[in-house]
Amino acid sequence: MSEARTYAPSAGGSQGTQGRSQYHRSSFRPCDRPRRSWPDREEIMLISALKELVARGWKSDNGFRGGYAQKIEEWLKNEFPTTDLEATPHIQSKITNWKKTYYSL
């Protein structure tokens, strides 16, 4: 019933690629939409929203409580009704960028 099978490496296997991957890296492709630039007024409102959350007790020792980005998104939507800002990725990436840039402060 069972036949003995032998496995031989194929000629087109990964042994002849000399370190090249068969998968393409899509992370190096240019993005099909441009990066969003933050006007000064939006940045100022983001900072004031963060300060307001700290004053209301949303900040703890390890950072903000869960859902703080949605609260900031609501705050900014009330201030700028036509804005396209979202909690993820816009607000999260802006705060992450600030943390990287201003870590020494």
Secondary structure, DSSP 8 states (H G I E B T S, - for coil): ----------TTSGGGSTT--SS--GGGS--SS------HHHHHHHHHHHHHHHHTT-EETTEE-TTHHHHHHHHHHHH-TT----IIIIIHHHHHHHHHHTTT-
